[in-house]
Structures are given as C-alpha cells and as structure tokens.
C-alpha cells in the first residue's frame, strides 16, 4: 500500500480490479480546502486514459512491476515469441500488448514489463527510435526538395513510413516507433 502523495510517473496501482500506470500527476494545494493529487492513469490492458483525484493520505494498492530485456525471436500465428536474456526462457506475447510492433525486427531487444507477484506480462515496449532500411519507395526527382512534401516508403519490417522526397530505396532511416514518423537519415 502507498499513500496518494507518493504517486509519480510510472507508478503502477491496482484500482477496481484493473492495473493502471500513472502517466501524469499534479500535487494541488487549493487556497481553501484539503490538498489533493490530480492524476492521469492509463489502463494497462486496453490503453484507456482516465483522470482521477486522490485525497492526500488516501491508501492505494501498488503493484510491483519488473522491466527486463527480452529478445524477439519469431512470430507464431498472432503471438510473438520472445526470449528472456538472463534465463533463456521463451514466452509468447500477444500483438496487442506490444507498442511499436510494426517496426520490430527479428533479434531486436525490447523491454518487457511484468507484474512481479503473478509473473504475468503487462506489455512490451520497442525502443522509441529504431534504424530501418527502406525496401521500396518511388524515386525522388531532382529539385523536388524545396517544399516539405512527404512520400510513402516501405521499410524492411513491412510497415509504411512517410519520408521526404530525397530519400531513396536502400537507405537507412531512423523511425519513431510511437507514431511511425520519420526522424532522420542514418549516415
């Protein structure tokens, strides 16, 4: 159990039978009345975000989570098979529980977050920026770089990314896995 004033970003709590991660918090001291915590909580299972107020001193059930590196091995049906890098155990993780799954290559290391008490997988996170090679894109025309126009390009994982006109097939680019946006060209 933790007190409401101990909530920080990344704190995991159990409320109404569901697990929530705190993504934003604010300690509010109104001129009149009691101090309280205003929080934004993200549901671990379906990703819904809700706003909730807690009075200072209110007891909450915290959940101990562990973050471990796992290596992506292969895809089997709808599940993705990962290997624990310390114990070499293999576990399947559903497609819905992996953030940035479209930009994940075989052999890549991801961070898997598990509930320490039940050893159940909560979610897996691909690194926020990954380097991918372009397998197909329309050729850019010389002199088309004056405007900030984007064209679709297919990367080695099969995902489509919007890139500037001067990017050509075979080049390696950096992609933000949170929204699938082009970050830059890798030299």
C-alpha positions in Angstrom: 0.0 0.0 0.0 1.2 3.5 -0.8 -0.1 6.9 0.0 -1.7 9.0 -2.7 1.0 11.7 -2.4 3.7 9.1 -3.3 2.3 8.6 -6.9 4.8 9.5 -9.5 5.1 9.0 -13.3 5.4 5.2 -14.0 3.8 4.1 -10.7 1.6 1.1 -11.2 -1.5 0.8 -9.0 -4.4 -1.7 -8.8 -7.8 0.0 -8.7 -11.3 -1.5 -9.3 -9.6 -4.8 -10.2 -7.6 -3.3 -13.0 -4.0 -2.2 -13.3 -3.1 1.4 -14.1 0.1 3.3 -14.8 0.4 6.9 -13.8 1.3 9.0 -16.8 0.8 12.4 -15.3 0.4 13.8 -11.8 -0.1 17.1 -10.1 0.0 18.0 -6.4 -2.8 20.6 -6.0 -2.9 23.0 -3.0 -6.1 25.0 -3.3 -6.5 28.2 -1.3 -9.4 26.7 0.6 -9.9 23.0 1.4 -7.7 20.0 1.5 -4.7 19.2 -0.7 -5.2 16.5 -3.3 -3.4 14.7 -6.2 -4.8 15.1 -9.7 -3.6 12.2 -11.9 -4.0 10.7 -15.3 -3.9 6.9 -15.3 -3.5 4.6 -18.2 -5.2 1.2 -18.2 -2.6 -1.5 -18.9 -4.9 -3.8 -20.7 -6.8 -1.6 -23.2 -4.8 1.7 -23.1 -7.7 3.9 -21.9 -6.7 7.0 -20.1 -8.7 8.3 -17.2 -8.4 11.3 -14.9 -8.7 10.7 -11.1 -8.4 12.8 -8.0 -7.0 11.3 -4.7 -7.0 12.9 -1.3 -3.7 13.2 0.4 -3.2 10.3 2.8 -5.6 8.0 0.8 -4.2 4.5 0.7 -3.7 2.8 -2.7 -2.7 -0.7 -3.7 0.6 -0.5 -5.6 1.8 -3.2 -7.9 5.5 -4.1 -8.1 6.5 -4.3 -11.8 9.7 -5.6 -13.3 11.3 -4.4 -16.5 13.5 -7.0 -18.2 15.2 -7.1 -21.7 13.7 -9.8 -24.0 14.9 -10.7 -27.5 12.3 -11.0 -30.3 12.8 -14.4 -31.9 9.9 -15.0 -34.4 6.2 -14.7 -35.0 3.9 -17.6 -34.5 0.3 -17.0 -35.5 -1.0 -13.9 -33.7 1.7 -14.2 -30.9 5.3 -13.0 -30.9 7.8 -15.3 -29.2 10.4 -13.6 -27.0 13.4 -15.0 -25.1 14.5 -13.8 -21.6 18.1 -12.7 -22.0 19.0 -13.9 -18.5 17.3 -17.2 -18.2 16.7 -18.1 -21.9 13.1 -18.9 -21.2 10.8 -18.3 -24.2 7.4 -16.6 -23.8 4.6 -15.7 -26.2 3.3 -12.1 -26.1 0.1 -11.1 -27.9 0.2 -8.5 -30.7 -2.0 -6.0 -28.8 0.4 -5.9 -25.8 3.5 -4.7 -27.8 3.9 -0.9 -28.5 5.6 -0.2 -31.9 5.2 -3.8 -33.1 5.2 -2.8 -36.8 8.8 -1.6 -36.5 10.2 -4.6 -34.7 12.9 -6.8 -36.4 13.9 -10.3 -35.5 16.7 -10.4 -33.0 15.8 -6.9 -31.6 15.8 -6.4 -27.8 12.6 -5.0 -26.3 11.7 -4.1 -22.7 9.0 -6.4 -21.2 7.1 -5.2 -18.2 5.7 -7.9 -15.9 3.7 -8.0 -12.7 6.3 -9.2 -10.1 3.7 -11.0 -7.9 1.9 -13.0 -10.6 4.6 -13.0 -13.4 2.0 -12.0 -16.0 3.2 -9.9 -18.9 1.6 -6.4 -18.8 3.1 -5.0 -22.0 6.3 -4.8 -24.1 8.0 -1.7 -25.4 10.0 -1.4 -28.6 12.8 1.2 -28.3 11.4 4.7 -29.2 13.8 5.1 -32.2 14.9 2.3 -34.5 17.0 2.2 -37.6 15.3 0.5 -40.6 16.3 0.1 -44.2 13.9 1.2 -47.0 13.0 -1.7 -49.3 10.7 0.2 -51.7 9.9 3.8 -52.4 9.2 5.9 -55.6 12.4 7.6 -56.8 12.7 11.3 -55.9 13.1 13.9 -58.6 16.0 16.3 -58.6 14.8 19.8 -57.5 11.7 18.4 -55.6 13.2 19.3 -52.2 12.1 22.9 -52.0 8.8 22.0 -50.2 8.3 19.8 -47.2 6.5 17.1 -49.1 6.4 13.5 -48.0 6.0 10.2 -49.9 5.3 6.7 -48.7 8.1 4.3 -48.2 8.1 0.6 -47.2 10.7 -0.4 -44.6 12.2 -3.9 -44.0 9.6 -4.8 -41.4 6.8 -4.3 -44.0 5.5 -1.1 -42.4 4.9 2.1 -44.4 6.5 5.4 -43.3 6.1 8.9 -44.8 9.6 10.1 -45.8 10.9 13.3 -47.6 11.2 13.1 -51.4 15.0 12.9 -51.4 15.1 9.5 -49.5 15.8 6.6 -51.9 15.5 2.8 -51.9 18.2 1.1 -49.9 18.9 4.0 -47.5 18.7 3.5 -43.7 16.4 5.9 -41.8 15.5 6.4 -38.2 11.8 6.0 -37.2 10.0 7.0 -34.1 8.0 3.8 -33.0 5.4 5.7 -31.0 3.8 7.3 -34.0 5.6 5.8 -37.0 7.1 9.2 -38.1 10.4 9.7 -39.9 13.2 11.1 -37.7 16.2 11.3 -40.0 18.6 9.6 -42.3 21.3 7.5 -40.8 24.8 8.1 -42.3 
